[in-house]
Amino acid sequence: LVIPDARILLVDDNKVSLRVAKALINLFKPEIVSADNAYEAIDRIRNGEKFDLIFMDHLMPGMDGMEATKHIHELEGDGSRTPIVALTANTAGNLEQTFFNAGMCDFLAKPIVVKQLNAILKKWITKDKQIYVDASEALTDYMQDNYRPERAIKDYWNDFPLFKEVLILFKEQGDLV
């Protein structure tokens, strides 16, 4: 398991997906900044914010993740580009090549599997920002400390309808870990 000393931008228009993804990425202890849509993500880059990695939802209203990726790369210019990883629940067809053509460097399927997330972080976060820890130890701490029902409700600001949505998502899609 890699623990990145990194700054990550997480972009997703779905509140439940954003919170679930943020909780899973938090396992790796980076600084996470979230954006509710592509426009907000682009504004952050335009305003000079720097990130080590961006997770970009594929389908969002107004502007999808592929179009947002093109805008971000235009803003960054020809120099060093921030790696952008597509987050998608749609794994059918040949979308992988479409993501690459749009300038994305990789993709991560939803529901997020921690092992695949770890591989993405190892691949795209520079080595000088990675610390390796025993996975079983980190997962045990995470599961025991963070996701007891009482803690989960607190994490979701006592928003019971949202907490219920997350539980349904876990039930429908199986164990995300």
Backbone as JSON Lines, residues from 0, in Angstrom:
{"i":0,"aa":"L","n":[0.86,-1.18,0.0],"ca":[0.0,0.0,0.0],"c":[0.89,1.22,0.0]}
{"i":1,"aa":"V","n":[0.55,2.17,-0.87],"ca":[1.34,3.39,-0.95],"c":[0.58,4.52,-0.25]}
{"i":2,"aa":"I","n":[1.3,5.28,0.55],"ca":[0.72,6.46,1.18],"c":[1.35,7.66,0.49]}
{"i":3,"aa":"P","n":[0.57,8.41,-0.31],"ca":[1.18,9.52,-1.03],"c":[1.12,10.82,-0.26]}
{"i":4,"aa":"D","n":[2.26,11.52,-0.22],"ca":[2.32,12.87,0.33],"c":[2.0,13.79,-0.85]}
{"i":5,"aa":"A","n":[0.75,13.75,-1.27],"ca":[0.37,14.38,-2.53],"c":[-0.91,15.19,-2.36]}
{"i":6,"aa":"R","n":[-1.13,16.06,-3.32],"ca":[-2.35,16.86,-3.38],"c":[-3.16,16.37,-4.57]}
{"i":7,"aa":"I","n":[-4.39,15.93,-4.29],"ca":[-5.24,15.3,-5.31],"c":[-6.53,16.1,-5.46]}
{"i":8,"aa":"L","n":[-6.91,16.32,-6.73],"ca":[-8.2,16.94,-7.03],"c":[-9.16,15.83,-7.43]}
{"i":9,"aa":"L","n":[-10.3,15.78,-6.77],"ca":[-11.33,14.78,-7.04],"c":[-12.55,15.51,-7.58]}
{"i":10,"aa":"V","n":[-12.96,15.17,-8.8],"ca":[-14.06,15.87,-9.47],"c":[-15.19,14.89,-9.76]}
{"i":11,"aa":"D","n":[-16.37,15.17,-9.19],"ca":[-17.54,14.32,-9.44],"c":[-18.79,15.12,-9.11]}
{"i":12,"aa":"D","n":[-19.78,15.08,-9.97],"ca":[-21.01,15.84,-9.76],"c":[-21.99,15.12,-8.84]}
{"i":13,"aa":"N","n":[-21.8,13.83,-8.61],"ca":[-22.69,13.06,-7.76],"c":[-22.19,13.1,-6.32]}
{"i":14,"aa":"K","n":[-23.01,13.65,-5.43],"ca":[-22.6,13.86,-4.04],"c":[-22.21,12.55,-3.35]}
{"i":15,"aa":"V","n":[-22.98,11.5,-3.57],"ca":[-22.69,10.21,-2.94],"c":[-21.39,9.63,-3.51]}
{"i":16,"aa":"S","n":[-21.24,9.63,-4.82],"ca":[-20.01,9.12,-5.44],"c":[-18.79,9.89,-4.97]}
{"i":17,"aa":"L","n":[-18.94,11.21,-4.86],"ca":[-17.84,12.06,-4.41],"c":[-17.41,11.68,-3.0]}
{"i":18,"aa":"R","n":[-18.38,11.49,-2.12],"ca":[-18.05,11.16,-0.73],"c":[-17.46,9.76,-0.6]}
{"i":19,"aa":"V","n":[-17.99,8.82,-1.35],"ca":[-17.45,7.46,-1.29],"c":[-16.03,7.45,-1.83]}
{"i":20,"aa":"A","n":[-15.8,8.09,-2.97],"ca":[-14.46,8.15,-3.55],"c":[-13.49,8.86,-2.6]}
{"i":21,"aa":"K","n":[-13.94,9.94,-2.01],"ca":[-13.08,10.69,-1.07],"c":[-12.7,9.82,0.13]}
{"i":22,"aa":"A","n":[-13.67,9.08,0.65],"ca":[-13.4,8.19,1.79],"c":[-12.37,7.12,1.42]}
{"i":23,"aa":"L","n":[-12.49,6.55,0.23],"ca":[-11.54,5.51,-0.19],"c":[-10.16,6.09,-0.47]}
{"i":24,"aa":"I","n":[-10.1,7.24,-1.11],"ca":[-8.81,7.87,-1.39],"c":[-8.15,8.32,-0.09]}
{"i":25,"aa":"N","n":[-8.95,8.73,0.9],"ca":[-8.42,9.14,2.2],"c":[-7.62,8.03,2.87]}
{"i":26,"aa":"L","n":[-7.91,6.79,2.53],"ca":[-7.16,5.65,3.07],"c":[-5.66,5.83,2.81]}
{"i":27,"aa":"F","n":[-5.33,6.51,1.72],"ca":[-3.94,6.68,1.31],"c":[-3.31,7.97,1.84]}
{"i":28,"aa":"K","n":[-4.06,8.73,2.59],"ca":[-3.61,9.9,3.33],"c":[-3.11,11.08,2.5]}
{"i":29,"aa":"P","n":[-3.62,11.31,1.29],"ca":[-3.2,12.51,0.58],"c":[-4.04,13.71,1.03]}
{"i":30,"aa":"E","n":[-3.68,14.89,0.57],"ca":[-4.55,16.04,0.74],"c":[-5.53,15.98,-0.44]}
{"i":31,"aa":"I","n":[-6.82,15.99,-0.14],"ca":[-7.82,15.89,-1.19],"c":[-8.61,17.19,-1.27]}
{"i":32,"aa":"V","n":[-8.71,17.71,-2.48],"ca":[-9.55,18.86,-2.76],"c":[-10.65,18.34,-3.68]}
{"i":33,"aa":"S","n":[-11.89,18.68,-3.4],"ca":[-12.97,18.17,-4.26],"c":[-13.64,19.31,-5.02]}
{"i":34,"aa":"A","n":[-14.17,18.94,-6.17],"ca":[-14.93,19.86,-7.01],"c":[-16.2,19.15,-7.45]}
{"i":35,"aa":"D","n":[-17.31,19.88,-7.44],"ca":[-18.62,19.31,-7.78],"c":[-18.89,19.22,-9.27]}
{"i":36,"aa":"N","n":[-18.04,19.87,-10.08],"ca":[-18.27,19.85,-11.52],"c":[-16.99,20.23,-12.25]}
{"i":37,"aa":"A","n":[-17.02,20.07,-13.56],"ca":[-15.85,20.34,-14.39],"c":[-15.45,21.81,-14.37]}
{"i":38,"aa":"Y","n":[-16.43,22.7,-14.33],"ca":[-16.13,24.13,-14.34],"c":[-15.34,24.54,-13.1]}
{"i":39,"aa":"E","n":[-15.74,24.01,-11.95],"ca":[-15.03,24.31,-10.71],"c":[-13.59,23.79,-10.77]}
{"i":40,"aa":"A","n":[-13.41,22.6,-11.33],"ca":[-12.06,22.03,-11.47],"c":[-11.2,22.92,-12.35]}
{"i":41,"aa":"I","n":[-11.74,23.35,-13.48],"ca":[-11.0,24.21,-14.4],"c":[-10.66,25.54,-13.73]}
{"i":42,"aa":"D","n":[-11.59,26.11,-12.98],"ca":[-11.33,27.37,-12.27],"c":[-10.19,27.22,-11.27]}
{"i":43,"aa":"R","n":[-10.11,26.09,-10.6],"ca":[-9.02,25.86,-9.64],"c":[-7.66,25.88,-10.35]}
{"i":44,"aa":"I","n":[-7.59,25.26,-11.52],"ca":[-6.35,25.25,-12.3],"c":[-6.06,26.66,-12.82]}
{"i":45,"aa":"R","n":[-7.08,27.32,-13.34],"ca":[-6.93,28.68,-13.86],"c":[-6.42,29.62,-12.77]}
{"i":46,"aa":"N","n":[-6.85,29.39,-11.52],"ca":[-6.43,30.24,-10.4],"c":[-5.08,29.84,-9.82]}
{"i":47,"aa":"G","n":[-4.39,28.92,-10.48],"ca":[-3.02,28.58,-10.09],"c":[-2.86,27.46,-9.1]}
{"i":48,"aa":"E","n":[-3.94,26.77,-8.74],"ca":[-3.81,25.65,-7.82],"c":[-3.05,24.52,-8.51]}
{"i":49,"aa":"K","n":[-2.19,23.86,-7.78],"ca":[-1.38,22.75,-8.31],"c":[-1.79,21.45,-7.64]}
{"i":50,"aa":"F","n":[-1.83,20.41,-8.45],"ca":[-2.2,19.08,-7.95],"c":[-1.21,18.06,-8.5]}
{"i":51,"aa":"D","n":[-1.01,16.99,-7.74],"ca":[-0.15,15.9,-8.19],"c":[-0.92,14.92,-9.07]}
{"i":52,"aa":"L","n":[-2.25,14.89,-8.9],"ca":[-3.09,13.96,-9.64],"c":[-4.52,14.47,-9.6]}
{"i":53,"aa":"I","n":[-5.25,14.23,-10.69],"ca":[-6.67,14.6,-10.74],"c":[-7.47,13.35,-11.1]}
{"i":54,"aa":"F","n":[-8.5,13.07,-10.28],"ca":[-9.48,12.03,-10.61],"c":[-10.7,12.76,-11.16]}
{"i":55,"aa":"M","n":[-11.06,12.49,-12.41],"ca":[-12.1,13.23,-13.11],"c":[-13.25,12.3,-13.49]}
{"i":56,"aa":"D","n":[-14.44,12.6,-12.97],"ca":[-15.62,11.83,-13.36],"c":[-15.8,11.95,-14.86]}
{"i":57,"aa":"H","n":[-16.19,10.86,-15.47],"ca":[-16.37,10.82,-16.92],"c":[-17.61,11.59,-17.36]}
{"i":58,"aa":"L","n":[-18.77,11.26,-16.8],"ca":[-20.03,11.86,-17.23],"c":[-20.53,12.86,-16.2]}
{"i":59,"aa":"M","n":[-20.57,14.13,-16.6],"ca":[-21.09,15.2,-15.75],"c":[-21.94,16.13,-16.61]}
{"i":60,"aa":"P","n":[-22.96,16.73,-16.03],"ca":[-23.78,17.65,-16.81],"c":[-23.0,18.93,-17.15]}
{"i":61,"aa":"G","n":[-23.33,19.51,-18.27],"ca":[-22.69,20.75,-18.68],"c":[-21.41,20.53,-19.44]}
{"i":62,"aa":"M","n":[-20.46,19.9,-18.78],"ca":[-19.17,19.59,-19.4],"c":[-18.69,18.25,-18.85]}
{"i":63,"aa":"D","n":[-18.4,17.31,-19.74],"ca":[-17.95,16.01,-19.25],"c":[-16.45,16.04,-18.91]}
{"i":64,"aa":"G","n":[-15.99,14.96,-18.34],"ca":[-14.61,14.88,-17.89],"c":[-13.59,14.95,-19.01]}
{"i":65,"aa":"M","n":[-13.93,14.45,-20.18],"ca":[-12.98,14.49,-21.3],"c":[-12.79,15.91,-21.81]}
{"i":66,"aa":"E","n":[-13.87,16.66,-21.89],"ca":[-13.76,18.06,-22.32],"c":[-13.01,18.87,-21.27]}
{"i":67,"aa":"A","n":[-13.3,18.61,-20.0],"ca":[-12.6,19.31,-18.91],"c":[-11.1,19.03,-18.96]}
{"i":68,"aa":"T","n":[-10.74,17.79,-19.27],"ca":[-9.33,17.41,-19.36],"c":[-8.63,18.25,-20.43]}
{"i":69,"aa":"K","n":[-9.27,18.39,-21.58],"ca":[-8.68,19.2,-22.66],"c":[-8.47,20.64,-22.21]}
{"i":70,"aa":"H","n":[-9.45,21.22,-21.51],"ca":[-9.33,22.59,-21.03],"c":[-8.19,22.73,-20.01]}
{"i":71,"aa":"I","n":[-8.09,21.77,-19.12],"ca":[-7.03,21.81,-18.1],"c":[-5.67,21.74,-18.77]}
{"i":72,"aa":"H","n":[-5.5,20.84,-19.73],"ca":[-4.22,20.73,-20.42],"c":[-3.89,22.0,-21.21]}
{"i":73,"aa":"E","n":[-4.9,22.64,-21.77],"ca":[-4.67,23.92,-22.46],"c":[-4.18,24.97,-21.48]}
{"i":74,"aa":"L","n":[-4.78,25.02,-20.29],"ca":[-4.36,25.98,-19.27],"c":[-2.93,25.72,-18.79]}
{"i":75,"aa":"E","n":[-2.57,24.44,-18.69],"ca":[-1.23,24.07,-18.22],"c":[-0.17,24.32,-19.28]}
{"i":76,"aa":"G","n":[-0.57,24.36,-20.54],"ca":[0.39,24.59,-21.62],"c":[1.18,23.34,-21.95]}
{"i":77,"aa":"D","n":[2.31,23.56,-22.61],"ca":[3.12,22.44,-23.1],"c":[4.08,21.88,-22.04]}
{"i":78,"aa":"G","n":[4.15,22.52,-20.9],"ca":[5.06,22.06,-19.85],"c":[4.55,20.81,-19.17]}
{"i":79,"aa":"S","n":[4.83,20.72,-17.92],"ca":[4.44,19.56,-17.12],"c":[2.92,19.53,-16.95]}
{"i":80,"aa":"R","n":[2.31,18.43,-17.37],"ca":[0.86,18.27,-17.24],"c":[0.52,17.4,-16.05]}
{"i":81,"aa":"T","n":[-0.53,17.79,-15.36],"ca":[-1.02,17.0,-14.23],"c":[-1.67,15.74,-14.78]}
{"i":82,"aa":"P","n":[-1.3,14.58,-14.28],"ca":[-1.97,13.35,-14.72],"c":[-3.46,13.39,-14.34]}
{"i":83,"aa":"I","n":[-4.31,13.06,-15.29],"ca":[-5.75,13.04,-15.05],"c":[-6.25,11.63,-15.31]}
{"i":84,"aa":"V","n":[-6.91,11.06,-14.28],"ca":[-7.43,9.7,-14.34],"c":[-8.95,9.78,-14.42]}
{"i":85,"aa":"A","n":[-9.52,9.12,-15.42],"ca":[-10.98,9.08,-15.57],"c":[-11.59,8.2,-14.5]}
{"i":86,"aa":"L","n":[-12.66,8.67,-13.9],"ca":[-13.47,7.87,-12.99],"c":[-14.75,7.55,-13.75]}
{"i":87,"aa":"T","n":[-15.05,6.28,-13.91],"ca":[-16.22,5.94,-14.71],"c":[-16.92,4.68,-14.22]}
{"i":88,"aa":"A","n":[-18.24,4.72,-14.26],"ca":[-19.04,3.53,-13.99],"c":[-19.31,2.79,-15.3]}
{"i":89,"aa":"N","n":[-19.01,3.44,-16.41],"ca":[-19.26,2.88,-17.73],"c":[-17.98,2.24,-18.27]}
{"i":90,"aa":"T","n":[-17.87,0.94,-18.11],"ca":[-16.66,0.25,-18.57],"c":[-16.91,-0.55,-19.84]}
{"i":91,"aa":"A","n":[-18.08,-0.37,-20.44],"ca":[-18.4,-1.09,-21.67],"c":[-17.73,-0.44,-22.87]}
{"i":92,"aa":"G","n":[-17.54,-1.23,-23.9],"ca":[-17.0,-0.68,-25.15],"c":[-15.52,-0.37,-25.06]}
{"i":93,"aa":"N","n":[-15.1,0.5,-25.94],"ca":[-13.68,0.86,-26.01],"c":[-13.46,2.26,-25.46]}
{"i":94,"aa":"L","n":[-13.99,2.55,-24.29],"ca":[-13.85,3.88,-23.7],"c":[-12.41,4.19,-23.32]}
{"i":95,"aa":"E","n":[-11.65,3.17,-23.0],"ca":[-10.26,3.4,-22.59],"c":[-9.53,4.24,-23.63]}
{"i":96,"aa":"Q","n":[-9.63,3.9,-24.89],"ca":[-8.95,4.65,-25.95],"c":[-9.53,6.06,-26.07]}
{"i":97,"aa":"T","n":[-10.82,6.21,-25.86],"ca":[-11.45,7.53,-25.89],"c":[-10.88,8.42,-24.79]}
{"i":98,"aa":"F","n":[-10.68,7.85,-23.59],"ca":[-10.08,8.62,-22.49],"c":[-8.67,9.06,-22.86]}
{"i":99,"aa":"F","n":[-7.89,8.14,-23.41],"ca":[-6.51,8.48,-23.79],"c":[-6.48,9.55,-24.87]}
{"i":100,"aa":"N","n":[-7.39,9.45,-25.84],"ca":[-7.47,10.45,-26.9],"c":[-7.82,11.83,-26.36]}
{"i":101,"aa":"A","n":[-8.56,11.88,-25.25],"ca":[-8.94,13.15,-24.64],"c":[-7.82,13.72,-23.77]}
{"i":102,"aa":"G","n":[-6.75,12.96,-23.59],"ca":[-5.62,13.46,-22.79],"c":[-5.55,12.89,-21.4]}
{"i":103,"aa":"M","n":[-6.46,11.97,-21.07],"ca":[-6.39,11.33,-19.76],"c":[-5.3,10.26,-19.81]}
{"i":104,"aa":"C","n":[-4.66,10.04,-18.68],"ca":[-3.54,9.1,-18.67],"c":[-3.95,7.69,-18.24]}
{"i":105,"aa":"D","n":[-5.11,7.56,-17.61],"ca":[-5.52,6.27,-17.07],"c":[-7.0,6.35,-16.73]}
{"i":106,"aa":"F","n":[-7.57,5.23,-16.27],"ca":[-8.95,5.26,-15.8],"c":[-9.13,4.3,-14.64]}
{"i":107,"aa":"L","n":[-10.11,4.63,-13.82],"ca":[-10.44,3.84,-12.64],"c":[-11.94,3.61,-12.66]}
{"i":108,"aa":"A","n":[-12.33,2.34,-12.63],"ca":[-13.75,1.98,-12.69],"c":[-14.42,2.22,-11.35]}
{"i":109,"aa":"K","n":[-15.7,2.61,-11.42],"ca":[-16.55,2.68,-10.25],"c":[-17.4,1.42,-10.25]}
{"i":110,"aa":"P","n":[-17.65,0.79,-9.14],"ca":[-17.18,1.17,-7.83],"c":[-15.67,0.97,-7.71]}
{"i":111,"aa":"I","n":[-15.06,1.87,-6.96],"ca":[-13.6,1.86,-6.81],"c":[-13.17,0.67,-5.97]}
{"i":112,"aa":"V","n":[-12.18,-0.05,-6.48],"ca":[-11.56,-1.15,-5.75],"c":[-10.22,-0.63,-5.22]}
{"i":113,"aa":"V","n":[-10.0,-0.79,-3.92],"ca":[-8.82,-0.22,-3.27],"c":[-7.52,-0.69,-3.93]}
{"i":114,"aa":"K","n":[-7.45,-1.95,-4.3],"ca":[-6.24,-2.47,-4.94],"c":[-5.94,-1.73,-6.25]}
{"i":115,"aa":"Q","n":[-6.97,-1.46,-7.03],"ca":[-6.78,-0.73,-8.29],"c":[-6.42,0.74,-8.02]}
{"i":116,"aa":"L","n":[-7.04,1.32,-7.01],"ca":[-6.72,2.69,-6.62],"c":[-5.26,2.79,-6.2]}
{"i":117,"aa":"N","n":[-4.81,1.83,-5.42],"ca":[-3.41,1.79,-5.0],"c":[-2.47,1.73,-6.21]}
{"i":118,"aa":"A","n":[-2.81,0.91,-7.19],"ca":[-1.98,0.78,-8.39],"c":[-1.92,2.11,-9.15]}
{"i":119,"aa":"I","n":[-3.04,2.8,-9.25],"ca":[-3.08,4.11,-9.92],"c":[-2.18,5.1,-9.19]}
{"i":120,"aa":"L","n":[-2.28,5.14,-7.87],"ca":[-1.46,6.08,-7.09],"c":[0.03,5.77,-7.24]}
{"i":121,"aa":"K","n":[0.38,4.48,-7.19],"ca":[1.78,4.08,-7.37],"c":[2.3,4.49,-8.75]}
{"i":122,"aa":"K","n":[1.44,4.39,-9.74],"ca":[1.85,4.66,-11.12],"c":[2.0,6.16,-11.39]}
{"i":123,"aa":"W","n":[1.12,7.01,-10.83],"ca":[1.07,8.41,-11.25],"c":[1.56,9.43,-10.23]}
{"i":124,"aa":"I","n":[1.72,9.03,-8.97],"ca":[2.31,9.93,-7.98],"c":[3.82,9.71,-8.02]}
{"i":125,"aa":"T","n":[4.57,10.79,-8.09],"ca":[6.03,10.65,-8.2],"c":[6.58,9.9,-6.99]}
{"i":126,"aa":"K","n":[7.63,9.13,-7.23],"ca":[8.21,8.25,-6.2],"c":[8.62,9.0,-4.94]}
{"i":127,"aa":"D","n":[9.07,10.24,-5.09],"ca":[9.51,11.0,-3.91],"c":[8.35,11.37,-2.98]}
{"i":128,"aa":"K","n":[7.12,11.15,-3.43],"ca":[5.94,11.45,-2.61],"c":[5.23,10.19,-2.15]}
{"i":129,"aa":"Q","n":[5.91,9.04,-2.23],"ca":[5.3,7.77,-1.85],"c":[6.01,7.16,-0.65]}
{"i":130,"aa":"I","n":[5.2,6.66,0.26],"ca":[5.7,5.92,1.42],"c":[4.95,4.59,1.4]}
{"i":131,"aa":"Y","n":[5.65,3.48,1.56],"ca":[5.0,2.17,1.52],"c":[4.72,1.67,2.93]}
{"i":132,"aa":"V","n":[3.49,1.17,3.14],"ca":[3.11,0.62,4.44],"c":[2.45,-0.73,4.21]}
{"i":133,"aa":"D","n":[2.35,-1.51,5.28],"ca":[1.7,-2.81,5.22],"c":[0.2,-2.61,4.99]}
{"i":134,"aa":"A","n":[-0.32,-3.19,3.93],"ca":[-1.72,-2.99,3.54],"c":[-2.7,-3.51,4.58]}
{"i":135,"aa":"S","n":[-2.42,-4.68,5.15],"ca":[-3.38,-5.25,6.1],"c":[-3.5,-4.38,7.34]}
{"i":136,"aa":"E","n":[-2.39,-3.79,7.76],"ca":[-2.41,-2.91,8.92],"c":[-3.24,-1.66,8.63]}
{"i":137,"aa":"A","n":[-2.99,-1.04,7.48],"ca":[-3.71,0.17,7.11],"c":[-5.2,-0.1,6.93]}
{"i":138,"aa":"L","n":[-5.55,-1.19,6.27],"ca":[-6.96,-1.52,6.04],"c":[-7.67,-1.84,7.34]}
{"i":139,"aa":"T","n":[-6.99,-2.55,8.24],"ca":[-7.6,-2.87,9.53],"c":[-7.89,-1.6,10.3]}
{"i":140,"aa":"D","n":[-6.91,-0.69,10.37],"ca":[-7.12,0.58,11.06],"c":[-8.27,1.36,10.43]}
{"i":141,"aa":"Y","n":[-8.28,1.37,9.11],"ca":[-9.3,2.12,8.37],"c":[-10.69,1.56,8.66]}
{"i":142,"aa":"M","n":[-10.83,0.26,8.56],"ca":[-12.14,-0.35,8.74],"c":[-12.6,-0.25,10.2]}
{"i":143,"aa":"Q","n":[-11.69,-0.44,11.14],"ca":[-12.08,-0.39,12.54],"c":[-12.36,1.03,13.0]}
{"i":144,"aa":"D","n":[-11.51,1.96,12.59],"ca":[-11.63,3.32,13.09],"c":[-12.65,4.15,12.32]}
{"i":145,"aa":"N","n":[-12.61,4.08,11.02],"ca":[-13.38,5.03,10.22],"c":[-14.79,4.61,9.88]}
{"i":146,"aa":"Y","n":[-15.07,3.33,9.74],"ca":[-16.36,2.98,9.19],"c":[-17.23,2.11,10.08]}
{"i":147,"aa":"R","n":[-17.17,2.39,11.36],"ca":[-18.22,1.91,12.24],"c":[-19.45,2.75,11.9]}
{"i":148,"aa":"P","n":[-20.65,2.22,12.05],"ca":[-21.84,2.99,11.68],"c":[-21.9,4.37,12.34]}
{"i":149,"aa":"E","n":[-21.53,4.46,13.61],"ca":[-21.58,5.75,14.3],"c":[-20.63,6.76,13.64]}
{"i":150,"aa":"R","n":[-19.45,6.27,13.26],"ca":[-18.46,7.14,12.63],"c":[-18.92,7.55,11.24]}
{"i":151,"aa":"A","n":[-19.52,6.64,10.51],"ca":[-19.99,6.95,9.16],"c":[-21.07,8.03,9.19]}
{"i":152,"aa":"I","n":[-21.99,7.92,10.15],"ca":[-23.04,8.95,10.25],"c":[-22.4,10.29,10.58]}
{"i":153,"aa":"K","n":[-21.43,10.29,11.48],"ca":[-20.74,11.54,11.82],"c":[-20.01,12.1,10.59]}
{"i":154,"aa":"D","n":[-19.35,11.22,9.82],"ca":[-18.63,11.64,8.61],"c":[-19.56,12.3,7.61]}
{"i":155,"aa":"Y","n":[-20.81,11.85,7.58],"ca":[-21.75,12.42,6.64],"c":[-22.61,13.5,7.28]}
{"i":156,"aa":"W","n":[-22.08,14.13,8.32],"ca":[-22.7,15.29,8.95],"c":[-24.13,15.02,9.37]}
{"i":157,"aa":"N","n":[-24.37,13.84,9.88],"ca":[-25.71,13.45,10.34],"c":[-26.76,13.6,9.25]}
{"i":158,"aa":"D","n":[-26.34,13.47,8.03],"ca":[-27.24,13.54,6.88],"c":[-27.74,12.12,6.63]}
{"i":159,"aa":"F","n":[-28.8,11.71,7.35],"ca":[-29.25,10.33,7.27],"c":[-29.65,9.9,5.86]}
{"i":160,"aa":"P","n":[-30.39,10.72,5.08],"ca":[-30.73,10.28,3.71],"c":[-29.48,9.99,2.87]}
{"i":161,"aa":"L","n":[-28.44,10.81,3.01],"ca":[-27.22,10.57,2.25],"c":[-26.53,9.3,2.76]}
{"i":162,"aa":"F","n":[-26.47,9.13,4.07],"ca":[-25.88,7.93,4.66],"c":[-26.6,6.68,4.16]}
{"i":163,"aa":"K","n":[-27.93,6.76,4.09],"ca":[-28.73,5.64,3.59],"c":[-28.38,5.35,2.13]}
{"i":164,"aa":"E","n":[-28.2,6.4,1.31],"ca":[-27.81,6.21,-0.09],"c":[-26.48,5.47,-0.19]}
{"i":165,"aa":"V","n":[-25.54,5.86,0.67],"ca":[-24.22,5.22,0.65],"c":[-24.35,3.75,1.03]}
{"i":166,"aa":"L","n":[-25.15,3.44,2.03],"ca":[-25.35,2.05,2.42],"c":[-25.98,1.24,1.29]}
{"i":167,"aa":"I","n":[-26.95,1.83,0.61],"ca":[-27.58,1.15,-0.52],"c":[-26.56,0.91,-1.63]}
{"i":168,"aa":"L","n":[-25.72,1.92,-1.89],"ca":[-24.67,1.8,-2.9],"c":[-23.73,0.64,-2.56]}
{"i":169,"aa":"F","n":[-23.3,0.55,-1.3],"ca":[-22.43,-0.55,-0.88],"c":[-23.14,-1.9,-1.05]}
{"i":170,"aa":"K","n":[-24.42,-1.94,-0.67],"ca":[-25.16,-3.2,-0.77],"c":[-25.33,-3.63,-2.23]}
{"i":171,"aa":"E","n":[-25.68,-2.69,-3.1],"ca":[-25.93,-3.01,-4.51],"c":[-24.66,-3.4,-5.25]}
{"i":172,"aa":"Q","n":[-23.56,-2.73,-4.92],"ca":[-22.35,-2.92,-5.7],"c":[-21.33,-3.8,-5.02]}
{"i":173,"aa":"G","n":[-21.69,-4.35,-3.89],"ca":[-20.79,-5.27,-3.21],"c":[-19.74,-4.55,-2.42]}
{"i":174,"aa":"D","n":[-18.81,-5.3,-1.92],"ca":[-17.74,-4.77,-1.09],"c":[-16.78,-3.96,-1.97]}
{"i":175,"aa":"L","n":[-16.7,-2.67,-1.71],"ca":[-15.85,-1.79,-2.52],"c":[-14.37,-1.97,-2.19]}
{"i":176,"aa":"V","n":[-14.08,-2.57,-1.06],"ca":[-12.69,-2.79,-0.68],"c":[-12.23,-4.08,-1.3]}
